[in-house]
């Protein structure tokens, strides 16, 4: 038991310790946002940000041309259940094919746990969807946290971690993470633009999904053999 503990501590490099700090910060951020939402403290800023993306005096009309609204629908689909499920299955199969069974298992488990937690938290908080503007997409569940934002963060950030782990060049690693973060931000912004989520729903979703991605990252880091 002592030897195993020493081995585990030996793997806690500076990067892993930073991950632990970030992992502690993600649930803190989520709970802080959730607490403000429950107390109604975010109502004013939520309304202001949501209406800022609408034509003044016309809450049913998002800012910008029609093609921008259609582009936002395309972006929001990247965080949808169908797209992310297909992406998860394809990525897991490819990882297994390349004999990366452990990475495939961690990736799949992270996505599944993120989905379960997002659904449970939606039911737990029971926040209603925005009623100030017309919805630019079909909705059928509660509002907080944003499932699209949470799942986009969990899937894209975890997948970026797996892909970057086999890439030796730092610039390429940075590009992989930048693309993943860009997708996560785009999905979250599209949810507010389409009027289907309050901004704090998206912030809570990002915190939740990032927390699960950090868990997956930590598990992969601890299990990676030192060079």
C-alpha positions as CSV (number, residue, x, y, z in Angstrom):
1,X,0.0,0.0,0.0
2,X,2.8,2.4,0.9
3,X,4.7,1.6,-2.3
4,X,1.6,2.3,-4.4
5,X,1.1,5.6,-2.6
6,X,4.7,6.6,-3.2
7,X,4.2,5.7,-6.9
8,X,1.1,7.8,-7.1
9,X,2.8,10.8,-5.4
10,X,5.7,10.4,-7.8
11,X,3.4,11.0,-10.7
12,X,2.1,14.3,-9.3
13,X,4.1,16.6,-11.4
14,X,3.7,20.3,-11.5
15,X,1.2,20.0,-14.4
16,X,-0.9,17.5,-12.4
17,X,-0.9,19.7,-9.4
18,X,-2.2,22.5,-11.6
19,X,-4.9,20.2,-12.8
20,X,-5.9,19.5,-9.2
21,X,-6.2,23.2,-8.5
22,X,-8.3,23.7,-11.6
23,X,-10.4,20.7,-10.8
24,X,-11.2,22.2,-7.4
25,X,-12.1,25.5,-9.1
26,X,-14.6,24.1,-11.6
27,X,-17.2,22.8,-9.1
28,X,-16.6,26.0,-6.9
29,X,-17.5,28.1,-10.0
30,X,-20.5,26.0,-10.8
31,X,-21.9,26.1,-7.2
32,X,-21.3,29.9,-7.0
33,X,-23.2,30.5,-10.2
34,X,-26.0,28.1,-9.2
35,X,-26.3,29.8,-5.8
36,X,-26.7,33.2,-7.5
37,X,-29.2,31.8,-9.9
38,X,-31.3,30.2,-7.2
39,X,-31.4,33.5,-5.2
40,X,-32.3,35.5,-8.4
41,X,-29.2,37.6,-8.2
42,X,-28.4,37.0,-11.9
43,X,-31.8,38.0,-13.3
44,X,-30.8,41.6,-14.2
45,X,-27.6,40.7,-16.0
46,X,-29.2,37.7,-17.7
47,X,-31.9,39.9,-19.1
48,X,-29.5,42.6,-20.2
49,X,-27.1,40.2,-22.0
50,X,-30.0,38.3,-23.7
51,X,-31.7,41.5,-25.0
52,X,-28.3,42.9,-26.1
53,X,-28.3,40.2,-28.8
54,X,-31.7,41.3,-30.1
55,X,-32.8,44.2,-32.3
56,X,-33.9,47.0,-30.0
57,X,-37.7,46.9,-29.6
58,X,-37.9,43.6,-31.4
59,X,-37.0,40.8,-29.0
60,X,-38.1,38.2,-31.6
61,X,-35.3,39.4,-34.0
62,X,-31.7,38.4,-33.3
63,X,-29.0,40.9,-34.2
64,X,-27.4,40.5,-37.6
65,X,-28.4,39.2,-41.0
66,X,-30.4,36.0,-41.5
67,X,-27.3,34.0,-42.5
68,X,-25.8,34.7,-39.1
69,X,-28.9,33.2,-37.4
70,X,-28.6,30.2,-39.6
71,X,-24.9,29.9,-38.8
72,X,-25.7,30.0,-35.1
73,X,-28.1,27.1,-35.5
74,X,-25.3,25.2,-37.2
75,X,-22.9,26.0,-34.4
76,X,-25.4,25.0,-31.7
77,X,-25.9,21.7,-33.4
78,X,-22.2,20.9,-32.6
79,X,-23.2,20.7,-28.9
80,X,-26.4,18.6,-29.6
81,X,-26.9,15.1,-28.4
82,X,-26.8,13.5,-31.9
83,X,-23.6,15.1,-33.1
84,X,-21.7,14.6,-29.8
85,X,-22.9,11.0,-29.5
86,X,-21.7,10.2,-33.0
87,X,-18.4,12.0,-32.3
88,X,-17.9,10.1,-29.1
89,X,-18.6,6.7,-30.7
90,X,-16.3,7.4,-33.7
91,X,-13.5,8.7,-31.5
92,X,-13.8,5.8,-29.1
93,X,-13.7,3.3,-31.9
94,X,-10.7,4.9,-33.5
95,X,-8.9,4.9,-30.2
96,X,-9.6,1.2,-29.7
97,X,-8.5,0.6,-33.3
98,X,-5.1,2.3,-32.5
99,X,-4.8,0.2,-29.3
100,X,-5.6,3.1,-27.0
101,X,-8.2,1.2,-25.0
102,X,-7.5,3.1,-21.8
103,X,-7.9,6.5,-23.4
104,X,-11.1,5.3,-25.1
105,X,-12.5,4.1,-21.8
106,X,-11.7,7.3,-20.0
107,X,-13.1,9.4,-22.8
108,X,-16.3,7.5,-23.0
109,X,-16.7,7.4,-19.2
110,X,-16.2,11.2,-19.0
111,X,-18.8,11.9,-21.6
112,X,-21.4,9.5,-20.0
113,X,-20.9,10.9,-16.5
114,X,-21.1,14.5,-17.8
115,X,-24.4,13.7,-19.6
116,X,-25.9,12.1,-16.5
117,X,-24.9,14.9,-14.2
118,X,-26.2,17.6,-16.6
119,X,-29.6,15.9,-16.9
120,X,-29.8,15.4,-13.1
121,X,-28.8,19.0,-12.4
122,X,-31.4,20.3,-14.8
123,X,-34.1,18.4,-13.0
124,X,-32.7,19.5,-9.6
125,X,-32.6,23.2,-10.3
126,X,-35.7,23.2,-12.5
127,X,-35.0,26.7,-14.0
128,X,-37.4,27.8,-16.7
129,X,-36.2,28.7,-20.2
130,X,-35.9,32.4,-21.2
131,X,-39.4,33.9,-21.9
132,X,-38.2,37.4,-23.0
133,X,-37.4,36.4,-26.6
134,X,-38.6,33.9,-29.2
135,X,-36.6,30.7,-29.1
136,X,-34.5,30.0,-32.2
137,X,-34.4,26.3,-31.6
138,X,-36.4,23.5,-30.2
139,X,-36.2,23.0,-26.4
140,X,-37.7,20.3,-24.2
141,X,-35.8,20.4,-20.8
142,X,-35.0,22.8,-18.0
143,X,-32.6,25.6,-18.5
144,X,-29.8,25.4,-15.9
145,X,-27.2,24.3,-16.6
146,X,-27.0,24.4,-20.4
147,X,-26.6,20.8,-21.6
148,X,-25.2,21.8,-24.9
149,X,-22.5,23.9,-23.2
150,X,-21.6,21.3,-20.6
151,X,-21.4,18.4,-23.1
152,X,-19.4,20.4,-25.7
153,X,-16.9,21.2,-23.0
154,X,-16.7,17.6,-21.8
155,X,-16.4,16.1,-25.2
156,X,-14.2,18.6,-27.0
157,X,-11.8,19.3,-24.2
158,X,-11.4,15.6,-23.2
159,X,-10.9,14.7,-26.8
160,X,-8.3,17.4,-27.2
161,X,-6.5,16.1,-24.2
162,X,-6.4,12.6,-25.7
163,X,-5.2,13.8,-29.1
164,X,-2.6,16.2,-27.6
165,X,-1.2,13.4,-25.5
166,X,0.2,11.7,-28.6
167,X,1.4,14.9,-30.2
168,X,5.1,15.8,-29.5
169,X,5.1,19.4,-30.7
170,X,3.9,22.0,-28.3
171,X,2.6,24.3,-31.0
172,X,0.4,21.6,-32.3
173,X,-0.8,20.8,-28.8
174,X,-1.7,24.5,-28.4
175,X,-3.6,24.5,-31.7
176,X,-5.6,21.4,-30.7
177,X,-6.6,23.0,-27.4
178,X,-7.3,26.4,-29.0
179,X,-9.7,24.7,-31.5
180,X,-11.4,22.8,-28.7
181,X,-11.9,25.9,-26.6
182,X,-13.1,27.8,-29.7
183,X,-15.8,25.2,-30.4
184,X,-16.9,25.2,-26.7
185,X,-17.2,29.0,-26.7
186,X,-19.1,29.0,-30.0
187,X,-21.6,26.5,-28.9
188,X,-22.3,28.4,-25.6
189,X,-22.6,31.8,-27.4
190,X,-25.0,30.3,-29.9
191,X,-27.3,29.1,-27.1
192,X,-27.7,32.7,-25.8
193,X,-28.0,34.2,-29.3
194,X,-30.8,31.8,-30.2
195,X,-32.6,32.7,-26.9
196,X,-32.8,29.2,-25.6
197,X,-30.6,29.8,-22.6
198,X,-29.8,32.5,-20.1
199,X,-26.1,33.5,-20.1
200,X,-25.6,32.0,-16.6
201,X,-27.0,28.7,-17.9
202,X,-24.1,28.6,-20.3
203,X,-21.6,29.7,-17.7
204,X,-22.8,26.9,-15.4
205,X,-22.6,24.4,-18.3
206,X,-19.1,25.4,-19.1
207,X,-18.0,25.0,-15.5
208,X,-19.7,21.5,-15.3
209,X,-18.3,20.2,-18.6
210,X,-14.8,21.6,-17.9
211,X,-14.8,19.9,-14.5
212,X,-15.5,16.6,-16.0
213,X,-12.9,17.2,-18.7
214,X,-10.4,18.0,-16.0
215,X,-11.3,14.7,-14.2
216,X,-10.6,12.8,-17.4
217,X,-7.3,14.7,-17.9
218,X,-6.2,13.9,-14.4
219,X,-7.0,10.2,-14.8
220,X,-5.0,10.1,-18.0
221,X,-2.1,12.0,-16.5
222,X,-1.9,9.7,-13.5
223,X,-2.0,6.6,-15.6
224,X,0.6,7.8,-18.1
225,X,4.0,6.1,-17.8
226,X,6.9,8.5,-17.2
227,X,9.4,8.7,-20.1
